[in-house]
Amino acid sequence: MRKKILIVDDEPNIVMTLEYAFKKQNYEVFIARDGSEALEIVINNIPDVVLLDIMMPNVDGYQTLKYIKNKPDLKNTKIVFLTAKNKSSDVEKGLKLGADKYLTKPFSVKKIVSEINNLLK
């Protein structure tokens, strides 16, 4: 069965680049441009992993993570922050809130795909 990934980011170029890379890896890809769109998607399509930006309009990445972590049917969903917030205090906060990985921008697409593949093994 194909793995499902939800990419949540408000930057279209990042979304398009990652969507292409994960479709090439045979993932079923869902896209959200902010946290509120992401929350609508996870209700009907439980992803294996959510690749989540932090700084977004409406519902930010922290709020999105808290919602997902509080839903029993999403307990096996992995959360990976992909963000420009790269201070050690930001990383610490993200991991403390329950993120499985914390990756920073700018990024290598190859590295992101590798990190997600390893996380889902």
trRosetta pair geometry for C-beta under 8 A, 3 or more apart (Angstrom, degrees):
i j d omega theta_ij theta_ji phi_ij phi_ji
2 26 5.9 -127 -125 151 102 86
2 27 6.4 138 176 -142 100 28
2 28 4.7 102 118 -27 127 98
3 26 7.9 85 32 106 84 79
3 27 5.3 -46 81 -120 88 83
3 28 7.1 -168 92 23 37 80
3 48 4.6 -61 -162 26 90 153
3 49 7.3 21 166 10 116 101
3 120 5.8 35 -130 -176 152 160
4 27 6.9 125 -120 -175 19 86
4 28 4.7 -32 -103 72 73 105
4 29 7.9 173 -155 -79 57 23
4 30 6.8 25 -176 -6 99 109
4 45 6.4 -153 -172 164 152 101
4 46 7.2 110 69 97 146 47
4 47 4.3 -128 115 -128 102 63
4 48 5.2 133 54 0 68 84
4 49 7.8 172 95 32 57 61
5 22 5.3 -92 53 -169 146 154
5 27 4.8 4 7 173 113 141
5 28 7.3 155 22 76 64 52
5 29 5.7 -18 69 -111 93 65
5 30 7.1 -170 95 30 45 75
5 47 5.9 82 -126 -163 17 121
5 48 6.7 -44 -72 57 60 89
5 49 5.1 -13 -115 70 82 93
5 50 7.6 157 -163 -95 60 28
5 51 6.3 24 -180 -8 108 106
5 116 6.9 18 -107 -169 137 146
6 30 4.5 -25 -108 74 75 108
6 31 7.7 -180 -158 -76 61 17
6 32 6.4 17 179 2 103 110
6 38 6.2 109 154 -140 133 91
6 41 5.8 146 -127 111 130 139
6 42 6.7 -52 -44 -72 168 88
6 45 7.6 138 -73 102 113 111
6 47 4.2 -116 -14 -48 100 161
6 49 7.4 -163 30 100 69 49
6 50 4.6 -17 66 -115 106 76
6 51 7.0 -174 89 27 52 68
7 15 5.7 142 122 -133 127 74
7 18 5.1 152 -125 104 148 131
7 19 6.2 -120 28 -69 154 77
7 22 7.4 -174 -49 12 123 149
7 29 6.5 0 -2 -165 111 99
7 30 7.2 172 21 84 67 52
7 31 5.5 -18 65 -111 95 65
7 32 7.3 175 88 31 48 67
7 51 4.9 -11 -113 64 65 112
8 32 4.5 -11 -109 71 83 104
8 33 7.7 -139 -154 -57 60 4
8 34 7.3 44 -170 -173 96 6
8 35 6.8 63 -177 -88 138 49
8 37 7.5 166 -127 79 94 97
8 38 4.4 2 -101 -79 134 132
8 50 6.3 11 -1 -177 118 98
8 51 6.8 173 25 86 70 57
8 52 4.8 8 59 -116 118 65
8 53 6.0 -134 110 21 77 80
8 56 7.2 -65 154 -52 95 164
8 61 7.2 146 107 -104 125 87
8 64 6.7 -176 143 167 168 169
9 14 4.9 -75 126 94 155 126
9 15 5.3 -165 67 -65 105 87
9 18 7.7 98 16 23 140 142
9 33 7.3 -40 87 -133 37 46
9 51 7.7 -31 -33 116 107 94
9 52 8.0 173 -61 -153 72 26
9 53 4.3 102 -109 -25 74 129
9 56 7.3 -144 -142 -88 33 121
9 82 7.1 -46 -77 84 123 113
10 33 5.2 74 -110 180 63 77
10 34 5.8 35 -77 -74 106 78
10 53 6.7 -113 8 71 76 154
10 56 4.7 151 -25 -131 120 89
10 57 6.2 103 -102 9 154 88
11 14 4.2 59 89 12 109 114
11 15 6.7 169 87 -14 56 87
11 53 7.6 131 9 -82 97 158
12 15 5.5 -59 -145 38 33 113
12 16 6.1 30 161 -19 70 107
13 16 5.9 -54 -144 37 29 109
13 17 6.2 29 158 -19 64 109
14 17 5.9 -59 -148 38 28 110
14 18 6.2 17 160 -9 65 112
14 53 7.9 87 105 -67 154 128
14 82 8.0 168 178 123 133 128
14 105 7.7 -46 -108 -109 137 133
15 18 6.2 -65 -146 43 24 103
15 19 5.9 27 158 -24 64 112
15 31 5.7 74 -168 -143 121 118
15 33 7.4 -36 -69 -96 155 73
16 19 5.7 -53 -140 35 26 113
16 20 6.4 27 160 -18 62 107
17 20 6.1 -60 -155 35 25 109
17 21 6.5 20 153 -16 62 111
17 109 6.0 -117 157 -91 108 129
18 21 5.6 -56 -145 38 34 112
18 22 6.1 22 162 -11 70 109
18 51 6.7 -144 177 99 152 157
18 109 6.9 -160 -92 -129 60 96
18 112 6.8 -65 -117 115 103 151
19 22 6.3 -64 -145 42 25 101
19 23 6.2 24 158 -19 64 110
19 29 5.1 129 -141 153 77 155
19 31 6.2 -15 -87 -75 127 118
20 23 6.0 -58 -145 36 26 109
20 24 6.5 30 155 -22 62 107
21 24 5.8 -56 -156 32 29 115
21 25 6.8 19 149 -11 62 108
21 109 4.9 -158 -83 180 155 118
21 112 7.3 77 107 80 154 112
21 113 5.4 -121 156 -67 119 124
22 25 5.4 -56 -149 41 40 110
22 27 4.1 -43 167 47 97 135
22 29 5.1 122 93 -84 121 118
22 113 6.8 -169 -83 -109 66 95
22 116 7.6 -26 -106 86 109 160
23 26 7.5 48 -178 -79 36 18
23 27 6.5 -89 -82 58 33 77
23 29 5.5 -68 -64 -6 85 133
25 113 6.0 172 -50 -155 149 119
25 117 7.2 -118 -166 -76 145 112
30 41 5.2 141 161 -172 140 141
30 45 5.9 146 -66 99 153 147
30 47 6.5 -119 33 -79 126 121
32 35 7.6 77 137 -102 132 13
32 37 3.7 169 -152 105 96 105
32 38 3.9 172 88 -68 167 67
32 40 7.7 153 -114 49 123 91
32 41 5.6 -125 -62 -2 120 138
33 37 5.6 59 38 22 66 155
33 56 7.6 164 147 -159 53 124
34 37 5.4 98 55 12 66 101
34 38 7.1 -122 106 -7 36 94
34 56 4.5 168 -128 153 75 122
34 57 5.2 -63 -107 69 141 73
34 58 4.6 81 148 46 146 116
34 59 6.1 118 149 48 96 74
35 38 5.2 -55 -147 35 37 117
35 39 6.3 38 156 -23 69 102
35 56 5.9 146 -21 81 85 131
35 58 6.2 -155 49 99 88 95
35 59 2.9 -112 84 101 121 99
35 60 5.9 -6 -26 46 141 9
35 61 6.6 -156 -77 -76 113 32
35 63 5.7 72 169 79 164 102
35 64 3.8 -135 -136 -62 106 112
35 67 7.9 125 178 18 110 136
36 39 5.7 -48 -148 31 34 112
36 40 6.8 37 151 -19 62 101
36 58 4.8 -64 -7 140 119 140
36 59 4.6 131 -47 6 72 120
37 40 5.7 -54 -155 33 35 113
37 41 6.5 33 150 -19 66 107
38 41 5.7 -59 -152 36 33 111
38 42 6.4 26 157 -18 69 107
38 50 6.9 78 -164 -150 125 127
38 52 7.3 57 -128 -113 163 101
38 59 7.6 -127 42 87 103 124
38 64 5.3 27 81 -142 141 132
39 42 6.1 -52 -140 35 31 107
39 43 7.0 45 156 -32 59 98
39 59 6.8 1 -14 81 125 167
39 64 6.5 -134 -56 -127 92 82
39 67 5.7 -22 -109 121 114 159
40 43 6.2 -51 -165 15 31 116
40 44 7.9 -6 156 9 60 103
41 44 6.9 -84 -165 48 35 88
41 45 5.6 -42 173 48 77 109
41 47 7.8 29 129 -33 110 114
42 45 6.8 -83 -114 70 27 65
42 46 6.6 57 -163 -109 70 48
42 47 6.5 -70 -109 7 85 96
42 50 7.4 -20 -83 -81 125 131
42 68 6.3 -79 -177 -105 171 97
42 71 7.5 140 133 52 123 161
42 74 6.2 24 174 -99 124 136
42 77 7.4 11 -142 -101 121 171
46 73 6.4 -105 -97 143 136 97
46 74 6.2 -156 -138 -100 99 72
46 77 6.5 -127 -177 -68 83 117
47 50 5.6 113 80 -65 139 74
47 77 5.7 73 79 -134 73 115
48 76 7.8 -44 -136 125 58 95
48 77 6.7 -178 -170 -124 15 64
48 78 6.7 7 148 21 63 98
48 120 5.8 48 148 -121 130 124
49 77 6.8 162 -93 -169 24 71
49 78 4.3 -21 -108 68 82 101
49 79 7.5 173 -158 -79 64 22
49 80 6.2 14 -177 0 111 110
49 116 5.8 160 105 -149 169 102
49 119 6.6 92 -102 99 137 130
49 120 6.3 -88 -38 -68 126 113
50 64 7.7 -149 152 143 148 118
50 68 6.5 -111 9 -104 156 168
50 77 6.1 40 -13 163 101 116
50 78 7.3 -173 24 91 64 53
50 79 5.2 -12 61 -114 102 67
50 80 7.0 177 86 30 52 68
51 80 5.2 -20 -110 73 62 106
51 82 5.4 13 179 -4 91 128
51 112 7.4 56 -134 -175 140 118
51 116 7.1 -41 -73 -89 115 129
52 61 4.8 131 152 -140 106 106
52 64 6.1 -167 -147 94 135 134
52 65 6.6 152 111 -65 165 92
52 79 6.1 -16 10 -164 134 89
52 80 6.7 147 21 77 80 48
52 81 5.6 -49 78 -105 89 52
52 82 6.7 139 63 22 34 77
52 99 7.8 -133 57 -116 121 112
53 56 5.4 107 93 -50 112 109
53 61 5.5 -139 103 -65 42 127
53 81 7.6 85 -125 -160 17 69
53 82 6.1 -49 -80 78 61 76
53 83 5.5 123 -151 -93 58 78
54 60 6.1 23 174 173 57 102
54 61 3.6 -92 -111 39 43 135
54 62 6.4 43 -147 -34 92 79
54 81 6.0 24 -52 -152 99 116
54 83 4.3 21 7 -110 104 146
54 85 5.4 -35 53 11 147 132
54 90 7.7 -135 10 -169 174 113
54 94 7.2 -89 -81 -93 130 116
55 60 6.5 -17 -114 -138 29 109
55 61 7.2 -30 -16 0 30 111
55 83 6.7 112 6 -148 85 107
55 84 7.0 -43 24 43 128 102
55 85 6.8 135 -27 -38 108 109
56 59 7.2 -3 90 82 110 50
56 60 5.5 154 47 -121 77 54
56 61 6.4 104 8 -40 109 79
59 63 4.9 -116 -169 88 87 131
59 64 5.7 109 135 -60 110 87
60 63 5.3 96 57 13 69 101
60 64 7.0 -127 106 -5 36 95
61 64 5.4 -56 -144 38 34 115
61 65 6.2 38 157 -22 67 104
61 81 6.3 92 162 -122 144 97
61 83 6.8 -111 17 -77 167 128
62 65 5.8 -53 -150 34 29 112
62 66 6.6 29 153 -19 63 105
62 93 7.8 -33 -106 143 121 113
62 94 7.9 -112 -94 -104 83 67
62 97 6.3 -106 -143 -132 83 170
63 66 5.7 -53 -149 34 32 112
63 67 6.5 34 153 -20 65 104
64 67 5.8 -54 -152 33 31 112
64 68 6.4 26 154 -15 65 107
65 68 5.9 -59 -148 38 30 108
65 69 6.1 25 158 -16 67 112
65 79 5.4 96 -125 -170 95 159
65 81 7.7 -24 -71 -71 137 99
65 94 7.9 174 -61 -150 172 71
65 97 5.5 70 114 133 139 123
65 98 6.2 161 166 68 112 101
65 99 6.3 -51 -133 -69 143 83
66 69 5.9 -59 -143 40 27 109
66 70 6.3 20 159 -16 63 113
66 97 6.8 -71 -69 -171 80 112
67 70 6.1 -70 -152 39 26 106
67 71 6.8 23 155 -25 64 108
68 71 6.1 -59 -153 26 33 110
68 74 5.0 -109 -167 132 74 148
68 77 6.0 -91 179 84 120 135
68 79 6.3 138 89 -75 144 125
69 74 7.6 -93 -75 99 18 111
69 79 7.5 -52 -61 -17 95 146
69 97 7.6 -159 -13 157 157 76
69 98 4.8 63 -100 99 147 165
71 74 4.2 50 84 19 110 112
71 75 7.5 -142 95 -45 60 65
72 75 5.8 -15 -161 -33 42 115
74 77 4.5 -32 -175 10 82 128
78 100 4.5 -46 -160 17 90 158
78 101 7.6 31 168 5 111 98
78 119 5.4 139 174 151 164 124
78 120 6.9 -128 11 -78 147 76
79 98 6.6 57 46 116 137 85
79 99 4.9 -101 106 -125 104 62
79 100 5.5 134 56 5 58 89
79 101 8.0 -169 102 35 51 66
80 99 6.7 99 -117 -171 24 101
80 100 6.1 -51 -73 66 69 93
80 101 4.3 -2 -123 63 91 105
80 102 7.6 -165 -161 -75 60 26
80 103 6.3 17 172 7 104 109
80 115 7.1 127 -142 125 148 119
80 116 6.7 -100 -6 -92 163 85
80 119 6.9 -128 -67 -34 125 174
81 94 4.7 -64 -3 -159 158 142
81 99 4.9 -28 -15 -134 102 155
81 101 7.2 -154 33 98 65 60
81 102 4.8 4 57 -123 112 68
81 103 6.7 176 91 34 61 61
82 103 5.0 -10 -105 76 72 102
82 104 7.6 171 -155 -99 50 13
82 105 6.6 78 164 -50 78 91
82 107 6.7 -45 -156 -29 107 158
82 112 6.9 30 -109 -124 135 123
83 86 7.5 -174 102 -57 82 66
83 90 7.4 -130 100 159 134 131
83 94 7.7 -168 24 -84 140 148
83 102 7.7 -40 32 -163 106 81
83 103 7.8 127 21 82 61 55
83 104 6.3 -44 75 -119 59 59
83 105 6.4 -100 135 2 17 99
84 104 6.9 80 -125 -164 24 83
84 105 4.6 -45 -79 59 69 113
85 90 3.9 -158 149 -161 105 154
85 94 7.9 145 92 -45 122 125
85 104 7.5 -125 71 -120 41 97
86 90 6.5 2 -2 61 5 138
86 91 7.4 26 -157 -48 40 102
86 104 4.2 61 -99 -136 106 147
86 105 7.9 -127 -54 50 115 57
87 90 4.6 100 57 -1 78 102
87 91 7.3 -147 94 -3 43 84
88 91 5.5 -51 -148 37 38 113
88 92 6.1 42 153 -22 67 106
89 92 5.6 -51 -144 37 31 115
89 93 6.3 36 154 -22 63 104
90 93 5.8 -54 -150 34 29 111
90 94 6.4 29 154 -19 64 107
90 102 8.0 161 122 -174 81 137
91 94 5.9 -57 -150 36 29 112
91 95 6.4 20 157 -11 65 109
91 102 4.8 141 -141 117 79 153
91 104 8.0 -55 -81 -56 105 112
92 95 6.2 -62 -147 42 27 104
92 96 6.0 28 156 -22 65 113
93 96 5.7 -59 -144 38 27 113
93 97 6.3 26 157 -20 64 108
94 97 6.0 -59 -152 34 27 109
94 99 4.5 -13 159 14 89 142
94 102 4.6 115 95 -103 139 125
95 98 7.8 138 -179 -1 31 8
95 99 5.5 -78 -93 59 42 93
95 102 5.7 -80 -54 -26 91 129
99 102 5.5 86 107 -67 141 85
100 119 6.1 100 129 -152 132 128
101 115 6.1 139 -176 168 164 121
101 119 6.1 -87 -27 -86 133 138
103 107 6.1 52 153 -109 114 135
103 111 7.8 162 -146 122 133 107
103 112 6.4 129 145 -106 166 83
103 115 6.3 135 -71 88 138 173
104 107 6.9 167 94 -71 42 96
107 111 6.3 -131 -179 69 88 115
107 112 5.5 63 150 -52 134 112
108 111 3.9 78 73 4 104 109
108 112 6.9 -176 88 -11 54 80
109 112 5.7 -53 -149 34 34 111
109 113 6.3 32 155 -16 67 106
110 113 6.0 -56 -149 38 28 109
110 114 6.3 29 153 -18 63 110
111 114 5.6 -56 -146 39 30 114
111 115 6.2 33 155 -22 65 106
112 115 5.8 -54 -148 35 29 112
112 116 6.4 25 156 -15 64 107
113 116 5.9 -58 -148 38 30 108
113 117 6.2 31 155 -19 65 109
114 117 5.7 -55 -144 37 29 112
114 118 6.3 27 158 -17 64 108
115 118 5.9 -58 -149 39 27 110
115 119 6.3 29 153 -23 63 109
116 119 5.6 -54 -146 34 31 114
116 120 6.4 16 160 -9 65 111
117 120 6.2 -69 -149 43 26 101
117 121 6.9 46 151 -47 62 94
118 121 5.8 -34 -154 -3 35 117
